């Protein structure tokens, strides 16, 4: 299979993501797909693709059997075929989609960012699937060299070719003696932890509501 263009990879990632997060509107129309590609959140880099750009990317993906058109209805809709075309399991599809949508990430970040696409038992499970993707011929993923100031190495997908060398993500803060220190946590890890905190808070609110409803039904104050 030839290498994908960055927009083809973005389109493919959006289709995988929306299949899991908005199943009621999947397969996606061209308009919904463009909106997903141009999201300002959970995207790196943020882009501004036009309908024509997305249509061209879809044509390229259809030629590779990575995307199919859905028949029926007045609006043409599109669905991905990644698992079958790439011959990888669903867990690997989720990891590749997260990498295509958000750029290089650590295994810990991938586990959090894939939460709605595929729930991994632990980080070791994520690393196992990443190792399998890296061991393929040709490989679909690559463990990047750890950048200065980072505690963990990042992973990148190779569906668009070799990724650019990662930039150093060090941050410095003045200590009491005036010396600078390197931040222990990357911006990506912080964002992933905040997303997990938001999800857990929502689950806690749901549990509180359930307990209150049960208490009312049982007449317990």
Buried (B, 14 or more C-beta within 10 A) or exposed (E): EEEBBBBBBBBBBBBBBBBBEEEEEBBBBBEBBBBBBBBEEBBEEEEEBEEEBBBBBBEBBBEBEBBBEBEEEEEBBBBBBBBEBBEBEEBBBBBBBBBBBBBBBBBBBBBBBBBEBBEBEEBEBBBEBBEBBBEBEEEBBBBBEEBEBBEBBBBBBBBBEEBEEBEEBBBEEEEEEEEEEBBEEBEBBEBBBEBBEEEEEEEEEEEEEEEEEEEEEEEEE
